[in-house]
C-alpha cells in the first residue's frame, strides 16, 4: 500500500487526482499514500526512487498457511457508521503480490521480503463523496482502508516499518497515534494548497492496516484515527 507524490489541491473544490497504490491515478482521491510512494511519480507527493536491494532477513515464519485470506481480510473492515459523513461512494479492490511489490518500489528486495513474511493477500476500500460539493473544504474528503495479511504477528510487525519508511523518506512527518493496535505509525504531509494527506499504519496480529485520509483544506487526522479505532477495536 504505498507512495505518493506532491498532491496539488485543485481550485475547483474537489480533491486532486492522486496515484493509488498500484501507481495509477485514482479518481480524485489522494489517500493512497503509503504503499505507492515509490511507484507514483505522476500523481502526488514526491516520486520515490528505487534503492539498491539489501539482503533480506528471513522471518521466523514464512509459511502463509496460517495467514488470513482476502475474504477474511474484507470481514475486518469497519461498519459504514465508522466512516465520516458524506463519504458514501465506496469502491473495493484487491492487489496481487506483483502489484504490492510494484507499489513498494518494484525491487527484488520487496519481493523477497513479502515472500519471507508469508504475504497472503490484500483487501482495500476507498470511501469518497458522491457529491463533493456538499462537503465543506475543511472536511475529510477521502478515506482509504487497506489491509495486508501475513503469516504471523512477527511478519506483520516487520512489514510495518518497511511499508511506512517509504513515506517517511519522502518527507512525511511522524505524529503520535496513541496506543492503537500492537504497533502503529502515523505519518502526515501538508499540501501546498492547504490540505493534508495522512497515512496511519497499524499492526494487529498478523494483519497490517493502512488507513489513509485527505482533506482539501483541513486535517483528516482525527477521522483517520477514529476509523482505525473502530476497525481494530471491533
Secondary structure, DSSP 8 states (H G I E B T S, - for coil): -B--B-----TTSS----B-TTSSB-SS-TT--SBSTTT-SSSSB--------------S---GGGS--HHHHHTTS--GGGS-TT--EEEEE---HHHHHHHTTS-HHHHHHHHHTT--EEEEEEEE-SSGGGS-TTSEEEEEEEEEE-SSHHHHHHHHHHHHHHHHHTT-EEE--TT-SSEEEEEEEE-TTS-EEEEEEEEETTEEEEEEEEESSS--HHHHHHHHHHHH--
